[in-house]
């Protein structure tokens, strides 16, 4: 088990490991148990797949910028440009179907392929003034990762990366008021921290932000915001604070005289001269913007030249420095002082003295002691939030729990917990699978859909029992004939179906593992191994339930709460280890064992009082084999 601990701005970020130990759930707290062998460390920055090929196009859709201490999501307002990007993404998908829809205040395009599926959507206020924006991409081949980026004009931002084949999950969530929570879970290693703003998060978790968060976003193709702690920003601030002497300074002063002239022609000529010699005089010009011996007008014109002439990346750095006024921020200057070698410390110390009116030279300890006495830097201690009770959360997931119960039942078989496939062949509500299939067929006719859209389960190799149950759920939830419907495709034993209706977004994917007989009356529950069922609430708590098994029937169960910042997952890893992860805000619990039996035995109180009741709350029953 690994807890994340609050880092200071001056510590090196790392996973806080205690030799990798399991933690037992107890009403008295979390109790350490025996150490376990550690799994191979997972580095999301080294994992590559079709998402990396898509990153060039994704970057154009997801620009994130620093704005008033928050992350400000950008929205590409050119409809043709967005369509071109979606087309480029679709070209990487490996063929398949897709579609688009628009009307009222929404617009979306989606695609499905053998390599990748995805969707880009805008809602609220039309395309050009979208209030909500979403990009969703899922790899349909290894490493099977899934990326979702959602934002709105009020400042809400959500980024989620599901590791697919690996027990990895990353989430970033920013509320409209700027409060930010970041969670990264890899096996039984957990980082979960919340701060009042992105600016505060960067300041307190410097190493994590610069060595994990920003590189990860960039690895995924998200145009990440540049932060004050970026090495490029540090370097430029140091150069701005360093006086320039000699020929460069003399040359600059000779030209700069014209910037303060009353004659327009002389000001314009000086501006042209500085622009032509920008590469040589850039450092002198940046330093001059802080030199009060030059008039306000001269410094303003220098700023304009610097912004217009700098390369795009240098301009981003300079804009952040000047807009945030980093050279006037005592707390930032103190951090920079602590990160600077002895040779450059005097220039930063002089700037600190000028900004604060104090003079402690390069003595970092004295500067810190003084800064703590300043009211603006004293953070009030908030009362700890009460423990989050996920069993008290109710919403659409409870309303459809009878359908979840039909599709998902778990069987505890020896050392493993498995998906009970025999359960699908049983009657539900007094109706057999064949009767439910007939009802789906009747609904297809009623809605005027093509007859080829649905083939009855009896004697059809392209339709499986889970799909019948899934389409039966869709029929009941879609009260409107024209409810949103994304996709349905079945063939050769593989299938994928998705819909959104009545506050629920749902999807089901199945793949044939071996053999030609896929779904007949006798072999229907034995051939398909890959199974992925997802239910998401589109409003209120915005919880997502995911149950899936791979070709080797390894089980993964996840419940993600967007509003509650909660993550509960049970994972069977390729190594044979079983991992449970329970993160509720900054409250963390994680454990692992060589089998599910051992995991349960070592954490019986957690499973009996927390995990199993939570599954039941969602409609999932766990039955022990006799």
Secondary structure, 3 states (H helix, E strand, C coil): CECCCCCCCCCCCCCCECCCEEEEEECCEEEEEEECCCCCCCCCCCCCCHHHHHHHHHHHHCEEEEECCEEEECCCCCHHHHHHHHHHHHHCCCCCCEEEEEECCEEEEEECCCCEEEEEEEECCCCCCCCEEEEEEEECCCCCCEEEEEEECCCCEEEEEECCCCCEEEEEEECCCCCEEEEEEECCEEEEEEECCHHHHHHHCHHHHHHHHHHHHHHCCCECCCCCCCHHHHHHHHHHHCCCCCHHHHHHHHHHHHHHCCCHHHHHHHHHHHHHCHHHHHHHHHHHCCCCCCCHHHHHHHHHHHHHHCCHHHHHHHHHHHHHCHHHCHHHHHHHHHCCCHHHHHHHHHHHHHHHCCCCCCCHHHHHHHHHCCHHHCCCCCCCCCCCCHHHCCCHHHHCHHHHHHHCEEEEECCEEEECCHHHHCCECCECHHHHHHHHHHHHHHCCCCHHHCCCCCCCCCCCHHHHHHHHHHHHHCCCCCCCCCEEEEECCEEEEEEEECCEEEEEEEEECCCCCCCCCCCCCCCEEEEEEEEEECCCCCEEEEEEECCCCCEEEEEEECCCCEEEEEEECCCCCEEEEEEECCEEEEEEECCHHHHHHHCHHHHHHHHHHHHHHCCCEEEECC
